[in-house]
Amino acid sequence: MNRKRIFLIVLIAAIVGGTAVYATWFRRDDGLQGSGTVEARNIRVGSKVGGRIDQVLVREGDRVQPGQVLVTFDDQELKAAMEQSRANAEKSASGYRKEDIAEARAAAAQAKAEYEQRRNGYRQEDIAAAQADVDRAQAEEVRSHLDFQRYDALAQKDLVSKQQRDTAEMNWKVATAQQANAKHKLDELRRGYRAEEIAAAEARYHQTQATLEKFERGNRREDVEQAKAAYAYDEARFRERQVTAPSAAIVEVLDVRPGDLIPPNTPVATLLEADQIYVRIYIPETIIGRVRVGEKAEVRVDSFPKTVFEGVVEQINQQAEFLPRNVQTRDERVHQVIGVKIRISSGGRVLPGMAADVKLLETS
């Protein structure tokens, strides 16, 4: 019986003590209180294009400002691509040079003349000249034929050598071939150009005319816009030659060196945002209704025991933690807690990892 009484007395004392601690911690000074560890939101920064690192301009632990360059990459290829696309965009917007238009006009005129020549056929002067060539070749054939007949007869009587007779025969055959060639050329001129030759000349004419019209009108709007878009794309890639800080922060991790080859979209540094310092405390579910987003708070850290930093409730978790899966009684719900995130304004004095005590300043 004595043991039972002692056990009951100890149990009652523990319950009373726990209740006192709970009441002191969460109801002291008529405000909810809690403790936690200071954290900071981190940013992982890198380059979308990557490449070989040229310079590393900061070290771990440095404070950096928005837009400050952290790391630079070798930019020769990116610069060349950007300058080329810029030249193309400027050329597309300004149109073609006068020299290009004049050259296209001359080519179109020449192609037109060739097409009309083939469509109209050969000139009468050309046909007449070819006829004259036929007449001359025919006369030469007749003369050389007579010479051959005479030398052939004399050779049969041994009045001339066989060599002289063969030379006369050869001259007659050459004249005969020249006559045939002249007739073939005359027939070709009289027939005119073939249909496929006329079609090819017409196609060349239309092609050069289209090129001339394109040069005279300048580039299409969509071509100009496409060239501008290509330049904007290369310009954006050129900006990726540098990794900059998006906001005021502290460099936490920077494990790269000049000469390192970094793939695209690979983080090269981790930054802790200087203005995103917060602490997370846990409030029992039974009294979480007293907490509101935007509610003011007082934050104290061991490093500055006499300083009270301003805080504000930025987030209340939507799900409870550290609780039984099935809570059946009201007394058990005291063990169900919900995380509350308080953002701290400290001017950079409160650092991640510090222990912090928080008191929520409830408003009626």
FENPEWO-V664818 format. One record per helix or strand of 3 or more residues. SS is the DSSP state (2 for helix, 1 for strand). FROM is the first residue (numbers start at 1). TO is the last residue. If there is no record, write none. Layout:
# FENPEWO-V664818
ss = {SS;SS}
from = {FROM;FROM}
to = {TO;TO}
This chain:
# FENPEWO-V664818
ss = {2;1;1;1;2;2;2;2;2;2;1;1;1;2;1;1;2;1;1}
from = {2;33;51;69;76;98;124;162;195;221;242;249;266;285;296;304;332;337;355}
to = {30;47;56;73;94;120;156;191;217;239;244;253;284;290;301;316;335;345;360}
